[in-house]
Amino acid sequence: RMRHIKIESSGINAEYGGKRHNKSHTLCIRCGKSSYHIQKKRCAQCAYPAAKCRSFNWSVKGRRRKTTGTGRMRHIKIVNRRFRNGFQTGDAKPHKKVTSS
């Protein structure tokens, strides 16, 4: 039997701690996560540069993190406001005739 000797060190695994100095992933310009594989030139999180964003129905939490409403919604929040107001066009509304009884 081979026994692993545990060497006390400053918070890192002494066996493998000194071997991790190459970065395989860097920041993705679409999703912003450190998931863009430098050699493959593909993001593991959002599948950039693919046109469609990476998402799967089996990942409920993953869809919840990336769904509509988690970002700025620069266009949709304006459309929601216009919908509540009935998509006004800028024309003055016609005055209602006052009927006296």
C-alpha positions as a Markdown table, in Angstrom:
| # | Residue | x | y | z |
|---|---|---|---|---|
| 1 | Arg | 0.0 | 0.0 | 0.0 |
| 2 | Met | 1.1 | 3.5 | -0.8 |
| 3 | Arg | 0.5 | 6.0 | 1.9 |
| 4 | His | 0.1 | 9.7 | 1.2 |
| 5 | Ile | 2.1 | 11.8 | 3.5 |
| 6 | Lys | 0.2 | 14.9 | 4.6 |
| 7 | Ile | 2.5 | 17.9 | 4.7 |
| 8 | Glu | 1.3 | 20.9 | 6.6 |
| 9 | Ser | 1.3 | 24.0 | 4.4 |
| 10 | Ser | -0.2 | 27.4 | 4.3 |
| 11 | Gly | -3.8 | 26.5 | 3.3 |
| 12 | Ile | -3.1 | 24.7 | 0.0 |
| 13 | Asn | -2.7 | 21.0 | -0.8 |
| 14 | Ala | 1.0 | 20.5 | -0.6 |
| 15 | Glu | 1.0 | 17.6 | -3.1 |
| 16 | Tyr | -0.6 | 19.6 | -5.9 |
| 17 | Gly | -0.4 | 23.2 | -4.7 |
| 18 | Gly | 2.8 | 24.1 | -6.6 |
| 19 | Lys | 1.7 | 22.7 | -10.0 |
| 20 | Arg | -1.2 | 25.1 | -10.7 |
| 21 | His | 0.2 | 28.1 | -12.5 |
| 22 | Asn | -1.3 | 27.8 | -16.0 |
| 23 | Lys | -4.7 | 29.2 | -16.7 |
| 24 | Ser | -7.0 | 27.2 | -19.0 |
| 25 | His | -10.0 | 29.6 | -18.7 |
| 26 | Thr | -10.2 | 33.4 | -18.8 |
| 27 | Leu | -13.0 | 35.9 | -18.8 |
| 28 | Cys | -15.8 | 35.5 | -21.4 |
| 29 | Ile | -16.8 | 38.7 | -23.1 |
| 30 | Arg | -20.5 | 37.6 | -23.3 |
| 31 | Cys | -21.3 | 36.2 | -19.9 |
| 32 | Gly | -18.5 | 37.7 | -17.9 |
| 33 | Lys | -17.6 | 34.5 | -16.1 |
| 34 | Ser | -14.1 | 33.0 | -16.1 |
| 35 | Ser | -15.2 | 30.1 | -18.3 |
| 36 | Tyr | -13.8 | 31.0 | -21.7 |
| 37 | His | -11.3 | 28.2 | -22.6 |
| 38 | Ile | -8.3 | 29.8 | -24.2 |
| 39 | Gln | -7.2 | 26.8 | -26.4 |
| 40 | Lys | -10.7 | 25.7 | -27.4 |
| 41 | Lys | -11.8 | 29.3 | -27.9 |
| 42 | Arg | -15.2 | 28.4 | -26.4 |
| 43 | Cys | -17.0 | 29.5 | -23.2 |
| 44 | Ala | -18.0 | 26.6 | -21.0 |
| 45 | Gln | -20.8 | 28.6 | -19.4 |
| 46 | Cys | -22.6 | 30.3 | -22.3 |
| 47 | Ala | -21.0 | 28.5 | -25.4 |
| 48 | Tyr | -19.7 | 31.8 | -26.9 |
| 49 | Pro | -19.0 | 32.3 | -29.8 |
| 50 | Ala | -22.1 | 30.2 | -30.7 |
| 51 | Ala | -25.0 | 32.4 | -31.6 |
| 52 | Lys | -27.4 | 30.8 | -29.1 |
| 53 | Cys | -26.6 | 30.9 | -25.4 |
| 54 | Arg | -26.0 | 27.6 | -23.7 |
| 55 | Ser | -28.9 | 26.4 | -21.6 |
| 56 | Phe | -30.5 | 23.1 | -20.7 |
| 57 | Asn | -34.0 | 22.2 | -19.3 |
| 58 | Trp | -32.5 | 19.7 | -16.9 |
| 59 | Ser | -30.7 | 22.5 | -15.1 |
| 60 | Val | -33.4 | 24.3 | -13.1 |
| 61 | Lys | -31.0 | 26.5 | -11.0 |
| 62 | Gly | -28.9 | 27.4 | -14.1 |
| 63 | Arg | -32.0 | 28.7 | -15.9 |
| 64 | Arg | -33.1 | 30.6 | -12.8 |
| 65 | Arg | -29.7 | 32.4 | -12.7 |
| 66 | Lys | -29.8 | 33.4 | -16.4 |
| 67 | Thr | -33.5 | 34.0 | -17.1 |
| 68 | Thr | -35.2 | 37.3 | -17.9 |
| 69 | Gly | -35.2 | 39.7 | -15.0 |
| 70 | Thr | -31.8 | 38.8 | -13.6 |
| 71 | Gly | -30.1 | 41.5 | -15.8 |
| 72 | Arg | -30.7 | 45.1 | -16.7 |
| 73 | Met | -33.6 | 44.4 | -19.1 |
| 74 | Arg | -32.8 | 47.6 | -21.0 |
| 75 | His | -35.6 | 47.1 | -23.6 |
| 76 | Ile | -38.1 | 44.9 | -21.9 |
| 77 | Lys | -38.6 | 47.2 | -18.9 |
| 78 | Ile | -39.6 | 50.0 | -21.3 |
| 79 | Val | -42.0 | 47.7 | -23.2 |
| 80 | Asn | -43.6 | 46.7 | -19.9 |
| 81 | Arg | -44.2 | 50.4 | -19.0 |
| 82 | Arg | -45.6 | 51.1 | -22.4 |
| 83 | Phe | -47.9 | 48.1 | -22.1 |
| 84 | Arg | -49.3 | 49.3 | -18.8 |
| 85 | Asn | -50.1 | 52.6 | -20.4 |
| 86 | Gly | -51.7 | 51.1 | -23.5 |
| 87 | Phe | -48.9 | 51.8 | -26.0 |
| 88 | Gln | -49.7 | 55.5 | -26.3 |
| 89 | Thr | -48.7 | 57.1 | -29.6 |
| 90 | Gly | -48.2 | 60.8 | -28.4 |
| 91 | Asp | -51.6 | 62.0 | -29.8 |
| 92 | Ala | -53.9 | 63.8 | -27.5 |
| 93 | Lys | -56.8 | 61.7 | -26.2 |
| 94 | Pro | -60.2 | 62.7 | -27.4 |
| 95 | His | -62.3 | 64.6 | -24.8 |
| 96 | Lys | -65.4 | 62.8 | -23.5 |
| 97 | Lys | -68.6 | 64.8 | -23.8 |
| 98 | Val | -70.1 | 65.7 | -20.5 |
| 99 | Thr | -73.8 | 64.7 | -20.3 |
| 100 | Ser | -76.0 | 66.6 | -17.8 |
| 101 | Ser | -78.8 | 64.8 | -16.3 |
